């Protein structure tokens, strides 16, 4: 079963699931109601009702700007990181990697940087995506280019074999330390295994 379908079954309302996917995919963006209606393909009243539910749970916040009511993700909510992690696995590049895992080779870890996950600007030295394993690079490249078009920005990614990652981690490589010390979202693999690897 595809993770997006599974997510839709966990979250009771289809409209709520679509709203969460849209809002958490680019958590730094704000949207007005009719924009969310267009993006989700759901009815106006259904979108309004579910936004009210999410706002009462303090998962989203709202504010009037001119004659439009805008909504955005409450990044200080205790469940923010968990919801972000879930949505990044059912939407966009994370979903594409999970759904095409067999074609991509033998992947041990896939890690998004916290800045990439939150759609924040990054410096040229920062890595958005780390993939560890035996990876079919052309297949990964296609998925990354599709996401670059969707996000309208370049994605900095690095691919390493397990032995290279282990060697660089053991030798306290600054590049690996930077990845391990900053915030991140695990797409494939366990975070504790990544740190202990």
Secondary structure as the mmCIF struct_conf table of DSSP 4:
data_model
#
loop_
_struct_conf.conf_type_id
_struct_conf.id
_struct_conf.beg_label_comp_id
_struct_conf.beg_label_asym_id
_struct_conf.beg_label_seq_id
_struct_conf.end_label_comp_id
_struct_conf.end_label_asym_id
_struct_conf.end_label_seq_id
HELX_RH_AL_P HELX_RH_AL_P1 UNK A 3 UNK A 10
BEND BEND1 UNK A 11 UNK A 12
HELX_RH_AL_P HELX_RH_AL_P2 UNK A 14 UNK A 25
TURN_TY1_P TURN_TY1_P1 UNK A 26 UNK A 28
STRN STRN1 UNK A 31 UNK A 32
HELX_RH_AL_P HELX_RH_AL_P3 UNK A 33 UNK A 40
TURN_TY1_P TURN_TY1_P2 UNK A 41 UNK A 41
HELX_RH_AL_P HELX_RH_AL_P4 UNK A 44 UNK A 56
TURN_TY1_P TURN_TY1_P3 UNK A 57 UNK A 58
BEND BEND2 UNK A 59 UNK A 59
STRN STRN2 UNK A 60 UNK A 65
TURN_TY1_P TURN_TY1_P4 UNK A 66 UNK A 67
STRN STRN3 UNK A 68 UNK A 73
TURN_TY1_P TURN_TY1_P5 UNK A 75 UNK A 76
BEND BEND3 UNK A 77 UNK A 77
TURN_TY1_P TURN_TY1_P6 UNK A 78 UNK A 79
HELX_RH_AL_P HELX_RH_AL_P5 UNK A 80 UNK A 90
BEND BEND4 UNK A 91 UNK A 91
HELX_RH_AL_P HELX_RH_AL_P6 UNK A 92 UNK A 99
TURN_TY1_P TURN_TY1_P7 UNK A 100 UNK A 100
HELX_RH_AL_P HELX_RH_AL_P7 UNK A 101 UNK A 104
STRN STRN4 UNK A 105 UNK A 113
HELX_RH_AL_P HELX_RH_AL_P8 UNK A 114 UNK A 117
TURN_TY1_P TURN_TY1_P8 UNK A 118 UNK A 119
TURN_TY1_P TURN_TY1_P9 UNK A 124 UNK A 125
BEND BEND5 UNK A 128 UNK A 128
STRN STRN5 UNK A 129 UNK A 135
HELX_RH_AL_P HELX_RH_AL_P9 UNK A 137 UNK A 151
TURN_TY1_P TURN_TY1_P10 UNK A 152 UNK A 152
BEND BEND6 UNK A 153 UNK A 153
STRN STRN6 UNK A 157 UNK A 160
HELX_RH_AL_P HELX_RH_AL_P10 UNK A 162 UNK A 170
TURN_TY1_P TURN_TY1_P11 UNK A 171 UNK A 172
HELX_RH_AL_P HELX_RH_AL_P11 UNK A 174 UNK A 181
BEND BEND7 UNK A 182 UNK A 182
STRN STRN7 UNK A 184 UNK A 188
BEND BEND8 UNK A 189 UNK A 189
HELX_RH_AL_P HELX_RH_AL_P12 UNK A 191 UNK A 196
#
